[in-house]
Amino acid sequence: MFPKVVQVIPMKDYSVFVYFEDGKIVCYDMKNMLDKEVFKPLKDISVFVDACTVMNDTLAWDISGNRDASRCIDIDPDTLYELPYCKERIA
């Protein structure tokens, strides 16, 4: 099975609630990744929140703003799906 992300909700603490097609919800914490070169643009919280989206059926950041799936920063959906279920904090 290839897990498919259908919705993402970025939070101001550099975490993202990730919703999968099968109903699973996980919370991905990006704080430890922000010092890696590829993720450095996301240190700006406004970029982290505003560019966060679903592309390539997974959590992604559309840094260029032109919806080019080949130029986004994305996270492997299998990596996300392996995270434990979480309770939604958003009402």
Buried (B, 14 or more C-beta within 10 A) or exposed (E): EEBEBEEBBBBEEBBBBBBBEEEBBBBBEBEEBBEEEEBEBBEEEEEBBEBBBBBBBBBBBBBEEEEEEEEBBBBEBEEBBEBEEBEEEEE
